[in-house]
Amino acid sequence: MIKTLYTTKATSTGGREGSARTEDGAFEVNLALPKEMGGAGGEGANPEQLFAAGYAACFNSALHNVAGKKKVELPENTTVTASVGVGPRDDGEGFGIEAELTVSLPGLDRETADSLVKQAHIVCPYSHALRVNYEVPVSLAD
């Protein structure tokens, strides 16, 4: 369990070929099914892109948090790139998701960079959720 500090909500209409928006209206996006998954592609993002952007941003924040605690100054051009894939699971029971992170810490020595990345991977909630195979509660709206 966690002590929740922040909660947000986003609502999707129309699935992969619809739209999604946060409850406060700060973020709204049109969605499009990629050609690789049988869609038309074109204008609009897809859930994997949104997940990749969120994971990259969250991991980058975790990296900054860890570096701050260790009194290490990160390079200004520190980047985290998340690669997210989706496809049919081997068990034939739907789809699975996979993710990979690439962290760039130009100018930081390898040992320090490696230590920070390993610690950020423990701290980042996205990494934690994927690592422990978190079971998401699902319920029907009233």
Backbone as numpy.savetxt, mean C-alpha at the origin, in Angstrom:
# Nx Ny Nz CAx CAy CAz Cx Cy Cz
-4.63 -6.95 18.65 -5.46 -5.76 18.65 -4.58 -4.51 18.65
-5.19 -3.42 18.24 -4.49 -2.14 18.24 -5.33 -1.09 18.95
-4.68 -0.04 19.36 -5.38 1.13 19.88 -5.52 2.08 18.68
-6.69 2.15 18.10 -6.92 2.92 16.88 -6.75 4.41 17.14
-5.87 5.05 16.36 -5.64 6.48 16.46 -6.38 7.26 15.38
-6.63 6.62 14.25 -7.27 7.29 13.12 -8.06 6.27 12.32
-9.23 6.65 11.88 -10.05 5.81 11.02 -10.58 6.66 9.89
-10.59 6.11 8.70 -11.19 6.78 7.55 -12.06 5.78 6.82
-12.88 6.27 5.93 -13.74 5.41 5.13 -13.67 5.86 3.67
-13.71 4.88 2.78 -13.82 5.15 1.35 -14.93 4.25 0.83
-15.69 4.76 -0.11 -16.79 4.01 -0.69 -16.57 3.87 -2.19
-16.77 2.65 -2.68 -16.64 2.34 -4.10 -18.03 2.12 -4.68
-18.24 2.65 -5.87 -19.46 2.41 -6.63 -19.05 1.89 -8.00
-19.64 0.79 -8.43 -19.35 0.27 -9.76 -18.14 -0.63 -9.85
-17.54 -0.99 -8.73 -16.40 -1.90 -8.74 -15.21 -1.37 -9.50
-14.53 -2.25 -10.22 -13.29 -1.89 -10.93 -13.52 -0.95 -12.11
-14.78 -0.74 -12.50 -15.06 0.18 -13.60 -16.02 1.28 -13.13
-15.83 1.69 -11.89 -16.67 2.72 -11.30 -15.85 3.86 -10.75
-16.10 4.16 -9.48 -15.36 5.23 -8.82 -15.25 4.91 -7.33
-14.38 5.65 -6.67 -14.22 5.52 -5.22 -13.92 6.90 -4.66
-14.40 7.14 -3.44 -14.13 8.43 -2.80 -14.12 8.25 -1.30
-13.32 9.09 -0.65 -13.27 9.06 0.81 -14.46 9.82 1.37
-14.79 9.49 2.62 -15.96 10.11 3.24 -15.85 11.62 3.37
-14.63 12.13 3.48 -14.46 13.57 3.62 -14.30 14.28 2.27
-14.30 13.50 1.18 -14.18 14.08 -0.15 -12.78 14.52 -0.53
-11.78 14.28 0.32 -10.41 14.70 0.03 -9.79 13.91 -1.12
-10.34 12.72 -1.38 -9.79 11.88 -2.44 -10.95 11.25 -3.20
-10.92 11.40 -4.52 -11.93 10.78 -5.38 -11.24 10.32 -6.65
-11.57 9.12 -7.11 -10.88 8.58 -8.27 -11.85 7.77 -9.13
-11.70 7.92 -10.45 -12.41 7.05 -11.38 -11.57 5.80 -11.55
-12.23 4.67 -11.71 -11.55 3.39 -11.80 -11.73 2.78 -13.19
-10.73 2.04 -13.65 -10.78 1.37 -14.93 -10.12 0.00 -14.80
-10.75 -1.00 -15.37 -10.20 -2.36 -15.37 -9.05 -2.43 -16.38
-7.84 -2.85 -15.94 -6.70 -2.91 -16.86 -6.94 -3.90 -18.00
-6.35 -3.63 -19.16 -6.45 -4.53 -20.32 -5.99 -5.94 -19.96
-4.93 -6.02 -19.12 -4.37 -7.32 -18.74 -5.38 -8.19 -17.99
-6.43 -7.56 -17.47 -7.45 -8.29 -16.73 -8.77 -8.35 -17.51
-8.70 -8.04 -18.81 -9.88 -8.13 -19.66 -10.68 -6.85 -19.81
-10.17 -5.77 -19.28 -10.88 -4.49 -19.37 -10.42 -3.66 -20.54
-11.00 -2.47 -20.64 -10.65 -1.55 -21.72 -9.42 -0.72 -21.39
-9.03 -0.71 -20.09 -7.91 0.16 -19.69 -8.37 1.60 -19.77
-7.51 2.47 -20.22 -7.89 3.86 -20.42 -7.84 4.69 -19.15
-8.65 5.75 -19.15 -8.67 6.69 -18.03 -9.15 5.99 -16.76
-8.49 6.28 -15.68 -8.88 5.73 -14.39 -7.80 4.86 -13.80
-7.79 4.82 -12.49 -6.82 4.01 -11.75 -7.45 2.65 -11.47
-6.69 1.80 -10.81 -7.24 0.51 -10.39 -6.83 0.25 -8.94
-7.50 -0.68 -8.27 -7.21 -0.91 -6.85 -5.75 -1.25 -6.56
-5.08 -1.93 -7.47 -3.69 -2.29 -7.24 -2.80 -1.04 -7.24
-3.10 -0.09 -8.11 -2.35 1.17 -8.12 -2.57 1.93 -6.82
-3.80 1.94 -6.34 -4.10 2.63 -5.09 -3.39 1.97 -3.93
-3.39 0.64 -3.91 -2.69 -0.11 -2.86 -1.19 0.18 -2.92
-0.63 0.17 -4.13 0.81 0.43 -4.29 1.17 1.82 -3.80
0.36 2.81 -4.14 0.63 4.19 -3.70 0.54 4.29 -2.18
-0.47 3.68 -1.59 -0.64 3.72 -0.14 0.50 3.00 0.58
0.88 1.83 0.07 1.95 1.06 0.69 3.27 1.81 0.59
3.57 2.37 -0.58 4.83 3.11 -0.75 4.89 4.30 0.20
3.79 5.04 0.30 3.76 6.22 1.18 3.88 5.81 2.65
3.18 4.77 3.03 3.20 4.32 4.42 4.60 3.81 4.80
5.22 3.02 3.91 6.55 2.49 4.20 7.57 3.63 4.27
7.43 4.62 3.40 8.33 5.77 3.42 8.19 6.50 4.76
6.97 6.64 5.24 6.75 7.27 6.56 7.37 6.44 7.67
7.20 5.12 7.60 7.80 4.24 8.60 9.31 4.38 8.60
9.88 4.49 7.41 11.33 4.68 7.27 11.78 5.98 7.93
11.04 7.06 7.69 11.36 8.34 8.32 11.21 8.26 9.85
10.19 7.57 10.31 9.97 7.40 11.74 11.14 6.66 12.39
11.54 5.56 11.80 12.65 4.75 12.32 13.95 5.55 12.29
14.20 6.24 11.18 15.43 7.03 11.06 15.47 8.13 12.12
14.33 8.77 12.35 14.26 9.82 13.36 14.59 9.30 14.75
14.07 8.14 15.07 14.34 7.54 16.39 15.81 7.15 16.54
16.45 6.79 15.43 17.86 6.40 15.47 18.79 7.58 15.20
18.18 8.78 15.07 18.94 10.01 14.82 19.77 9.92 13.54
19.17 9.30 12.50 19.80 9.20 11.19 19.05 10.13 10.25
19.78 11.00 9.56 19.15 11.89 8.59 19.05 11.18 7.25
17.81 11.02 6.78 17.61 10.37 5.48 17.93 11.35 4.36
18.42 10.82 3.24 18.64 11.68 2.08 17.32 12.33 1.64
17.39 13.56 1.15 16.20 14.28 0.70 15.46 13.53 -0.40
16.21 12.82 -1.24 15.61 12.12 -2.37 15.36 10.63 -2.06
15.08 10.31 -0.80 14.69 8.95 -0.42 13.37 8.59 -1.10
13.31 7.42 -1.73 12.07 6.97 -2.35 11.76 5.53 -1.97
10.48 5.22 -1.99 10.01 3.85 -1.83 9.08 3.58 -3.00
9.33 2.51 -3.73 8.48 2.10 -4.84 7.86 0.76 -4.47
6.53 0.70 -4.54 5.82 -0.55 -4.28 5.32 -1.10 -5.60
5.62 -2.36 -5.84 5.12 -3.08 -7.00 4.05 -4.04 -6.49
2.84 -3.95 -7.04 1.73 -4.77 -6.57 1.16 -5.55 -7.74
1.01 -6.84 -7.55 0.44 -7.71 -8.58 -0.80 -8.41 -8.07
-1.68 -8.77 -8.98 -2.90 -9.49 -8.64 -3.10 -10.59 -9.68
-3.61 -11.72 -9.24 -3.86 -12.82 -10.16 -4.56 -13.96 -9.46
-4.97 -14.96 -10.24 -5.68 -16.10 -9.66 -4.80 -16.87 -8.68
-5.40 -17.27 -7.57 -4.68 -18.07 -6.58 -4.53 -19.50 -7.07
-3.50 -20.17 -6.58 -3.24 -21.56 -6.95 -4.38 -22.49 -6.56
-5.10 -22.16 -5.48 -6.19 -23.03 -5.02 -7.47 -22.87 -5.84
-7.47 -21.92 -6.81 -8.63 -21.71 -7.65 -9.80 -21.03 -6.98
-9.60 -20.53 -5.79 -10.68 -19.92 -4.99 -10.67 -18.40 -5.04
-10.39 -17.81 -6.17 -10.40 -16.36 -6.26 -9.03 -15.82 -6.62
-8.79 -14.60 -6.18 -7.56 -13.90 -6.55 -6.70 -13.62 -5.33
-5.41 -13.47 -5.56 -4.46 -13.11 -4.51 -3.71 -11.86 -4.92
-3.04 -11.29 -3.94 -2.27 -10.08 -4.19 -0.85 -10.31 -3.68
0.11 -9.74 -4.40 1.51 -9.80 -3.96 2.10 -8.41 -4.05
3.09 -8.17 -3.23 3.71 -6.84 -3.21 5.21 -6.98 -3.01
5.93 -6.02 -3.57 7.38 -5.96 -3.40 7.77 -4.49 -3.28
8.71 -4.20 -2.38 9.16 -2.83 -2.16 10.60 -2.67 -2.62
10.90 -1.52 -3.22 12.27 -1.14 -3.56 12.51 0.22 -2.91
13.53 0.27 -2.06 13.83 1.49 -1.31 15.14 2.07 -1.82
15.13 3.36 -2.09 16.33 4.06 -2.54 16.74 5.08 -1.48
17.94 4.90 -0.94 18.51 5.79 0.07 19.89 6.25 -0.42
19.91 7.08 -1.48 21.18 7.47 -2.08 22.11 8.18 -1.10
23.34 7.71 -1.08 24.35 8.34 -0.23 24.44 7.76 1.17
23.48 6.95 1.58 23.53 6.34 2.90 24.31 5.03 2.81
25.17 4.77 3.79 25.96 3.54 3.72 25.04 2.32 3.80
25.46 1.25 3.16 24.65 0.04 2.97 24.18 -0.56 4.30
25.04 -0.61 5.28 24.69 -1.22 6.57 23.58 -0.42 7.28
23.71 0.88 7.30 22.70 1.74 7.92 21.39 1.64 7.16
21.46 1.71 5.83 20.26 1.63 4.99 19.54 0.31 5.21
20.27 -0.79 5.23 19.69 -2.12 5.43 19.00 -2.21 6.79
19.64 -1.69 7.82 19.07 -1.71 9.17 17.77 -0.91 9.23
17.76 0.27 8.62 16.56 1.12 8.61 15.41 0.45 7.86
15.72 -0.14 6.72 14.69 -0.79 5.91 14.10 -1.99 6.67
14.93 -2.78 7.30 14.43 -3.93 8.07 13.54 -3.48 9.22
13.93 -2.43 9.91 13.13 -1.92 11.03 11.82 -1.30 10.52
11.88 -0.58 9.41 10.66 0.02 8.83 9.68 -1.06 8.41
10.19 -2.19 7.94 9.34 -3.30 7.52 8.59 -3.90 8.72
9.16 -3.79 9.88 8.49 -4.24 11.12 7.45 -3.20 11.56
7.79 -1.93 11.43 6.95 -0.83 11.91 5.76 -0.55 10.99
5.92 -0.67 9.68 4.89 -0.30 8.71 3.64 -1.18 8.85
2.46 -0.57 9.03 1.24 -1.36 9.18 0.85 -2.16 7.93
1.17 -1.66 6.75 0.90 -2.44 5.53 1.74 -3.71 5.55
3.02 -3.58 5.84 3.90 -4.75 5.91 3.39 -5.74 6.95
2.99 -5.20 8.09 2.50 -6.06 9.17 1.24 -6.82 8.74
0.29 -6.12 8.13 -0.95 -6.76 7.70 -0.68 -7.87 6.68
0.22 -7.62 5.75 0.55 -8.64 4.75 1.30 -9.82 5.38
2.16 -9.52 6.33 2.97 -10.56 6.96 2.13 -11.52 7.80
1.15 -10.98 8.51 0.36 -11.82 9.42 -0.93 -12.32 8.77
-1.11 -12.02 7.48 -2.30 -12.48 6.76 -3.57 -12.11 7.52
-3.70 -10.84 7.81 -4.80 -10.28 8.58 -6.16 -10.66 7.98
-7.05 -11.16 8.81 -8.40 -11.49 8.37 -9.28 -10.25 8.55
-9.75 -9.71 7.44 -10.53 -8.47 7.46 -11.98 -8.79 7.81
-12.52 -8.13 8.86 -13.93 -8.34 9.17 -14.80 -7.78 8.05
-15.83 -8.51 7.64 -16.73 -8.08 6.59 -18.16 -8.19 7.13
-18.96 -7.14 6.94 -20.34 -7.17 7.41 -21.24 -6.50 6.37
-22.52 -6.76 6.45 -23.50 -6.12 5.58 -23.99 -4.84 6.21
-24.17 -3.80 5.40 -24.71 -2.53 5.90 -26.18 -2.72 6.23
-26.66 -1.92 7.15 -28.09 -1.98 7.52 -28.97 -1.51 6.41
